[in-house]
Amino acid sequence: MKSDIVEIERWETPQPQRDDTLCSAHGKKWCTRELVADVYLKNDGSDRIHWTVCQHWLDNEPDVEKHEAPDR
């Protein structure tokens, strides 16, 4: 199911991943990067989905650029 970004809240200080706070985009299995933002998504099944993400996800997810484009 396709999700759309509603909001991105970037943190002032990156935080390490912990058992209760993991990179939602990559999961604990392979992402060990520090977390840098809360991302809120919506899709047909839910109006508000919360993800915590690493900088790699922000830099490589095409929808981030679309969301932050000035002509929105």
Buried (B, 14 or more C-beta within 10 A) or exposed (E): EEBEBEEBEEEEEEEEBEEEEBBBBBEEEEBEBBBBBBBBBBEEEEEEBEBBBBBBBBEEBEEBEEBEEEEE
